[in-house]
C-alpha cells in the first residue's frame, strides 16, 4: 500500500493526455491541423489528421505508443510525461466507467 502512494502523487502532477496535448500544442502556437501536419512531417507517416488530433484532445481516443513518441518530439514534452498522461486518462476512463456501473446497480 505504501508503494502506491508515490505513484498516485506522481499522477496528480501529470494532467490527462486530453489536457496535456492541447495545452502543449497552444504553447507552441499550433492549431490541431498544424500539429497533425507536424506529426506527419517528422514521422514521415501521413496517417494522422486534424480529426485524429481532435479525437485525442476530446478523449475519444488515446494515442498509442507510436504516436505518443512523436507527440513528445513535436511538442517538446518528455516521452515519460506523455506516457504518464495516457495512463492518467485511462484511469479516469476506468473510474468513470466504474461509477456508471455502480449507478446502474444502485438504481436497479
KAVENBEL-V601017 format. One record per residue. N is the residue number from 1. RES is the residue in one small letter. SS is DSSP state (2 for helix, 1 for strand, 0 for the rest). BURIAL is b if it has 16 or more other C-alpha atoms within 10 Angstrom, else e. Layout:
n:N res:RES ss:SS burial:BURIAL
n:N res:RES ss:SS burial:BURIAL
This chain:
n:1 res:x ss:0 burial:e
n:2 res:x ss:2 burial:e
n:3 res:x ss:2 burial:e
n:4 res:x ss:2 burial:e
n:5 res:x ss:2 burial:e
n:6 res:x ss:2 burial:e
n:7 res:x ss:2 burial:e
n:8 res:x ss:2 burial:e
n:9 res:x ss:2 burial:e
n:10 res:x ss:2 burial:e
n:11 res:x ss:2 burial:b
n:12 res:x ss:2 burial:e
n:13 res:x ss:2 burial:e
n:14 res:x ss:0 burial:b
n:15 res:x ss:0 burial:b
n:16 res:x ss:0 burial:b
n:17 res:x ss:2 burial:b
n:18 res:x ss:2 burial:b
n:19 res:x ss:2 burial:b
n:20 res:x ss:2 burial:b
n:21 res:x ss:2 burial:b
n:22 res:x ss:2 burial:b
n:23 res:x ss:2 burial:e
n:24 res:x ss:2 burial:b
n:25 res:x ss:2 burial:b
n:26 res:x ss:2 burial:e
n:27 res:x ss:2 burial:e
n:28 res:x ss:0 burial:e
n:29 res:x ss:0 burial:e
n:30 res:x ss:0 burial:b
n:31 res:x ss:0 burial:e
n:32 res:x ss:2 burial:b
n:33 res:x ss:2 burial:b
n:34 res:x ss:2 burial:e
n:35 res:x ss:2 burial:b
n:36 res:x ss:2 burial:b
n:37 res:x ss:2 burial:b
n:38 res:x ss:2 burial:b
n:39 res:x ss:2 burial:b
n:40 res:x ss:2 burial:b
n:41 res:x ss:2 burial:e
n:42 res:x ss:2 burial:e
n:43 res:x ss:2 burial:b
n:44 res:x ss:0 burial:e
n:45 res:x ss:0 burial:e
n:46 res:x ss:0 burial:e
n:47 res:x ss:0 burial:e
n:48 res:x ss:0 burial:b
n:49 res:x ss:0 burial:b
n:50 res:x ss:2 burial:e
n:51 res:x ss:2 burial:e
n:52 res:x ss:2 burial:b
n:53 res:x ss:2 burial:b
n:54 res:x ss:2 burial:b
n:55 res:x ss:2 burial:e
n:56 res:x ss:2 burial:b
n:57 res:x ss:2 burial:b
n:58 res:x ss:2 burial:e
n:59 res:x ss:0 burial:b
n:60 res:x ss:0 burial:e
n:61 res:x ss:0 burial:e
n:62 res:x ss:0 burial:b
n:63 res:x ss:0 burial:b
n:64 res:x ss:0 burial:e
n:65 res:x ss:2 burial:e
n:66 res:x ss:2 burial:e
n:67 res:x ss:2 burial:e
n:68 res:x ss:2 burial:b
n:69 res:x ss:2 burial:b
n:70 res:x ss:2 burial:b
n:71 res:x ss:2 burial:b
n:72 res:x ss:2 burial:b
n:73 res:x ss:2 burial:e
n:74 res:x ss:2 burial:b
n:75 res:x ss:2 burial:b
n:76 res:x ss:0 burial:e
n:77 res:x ss:0 burial:e
n:78 res:x ss:0 burial:e
n:79 res:x ss:2 burial:b
n:80 res:x ss:2 burial:e
n:81 res:x ss:2 burial:b
n:82 res:x ss:2 burial:b
n:83 res:x ss:2 burial:b
n:84 res:x ss:2 burial:b
n:85 res:x ss:2 burial:b
n:86 res:x ss:2 burial:b
n:87 res:x ss:2 burial:b
n:88 res:x ss:2 burial:b
n:89 res:x ss:2 burial:b
n:90 res:x ss:2 burial:b
n:91 res:x ss:2 burial:e
n:92 res:x ss:2 burial:e
n:93 res:x ss:2 burial:e
n:94 res:x ss:2 burial:e
n:95 res:x ss:2 burial:e
n:96 res:x ss:2 burial:e
n:97 res:x ss:2 burial:e
n:98 res:x ss:2 burial:e
n:99 res:x ss:2 burial:e
n:100 res:x ss:2 burial:e
n:101 res:x ss:2 burial:e
n:102 res:x ss:2 burial:e
n:103 res:x ss:2 burial:e
n:104 res:x ss:2 burial:e
n:105 res:x ss:2 burial:e
n:106 res:x ss:2 burial:e
n:107 res:x ss:2 burial:e
n:108 res:x ss:0 burial:e
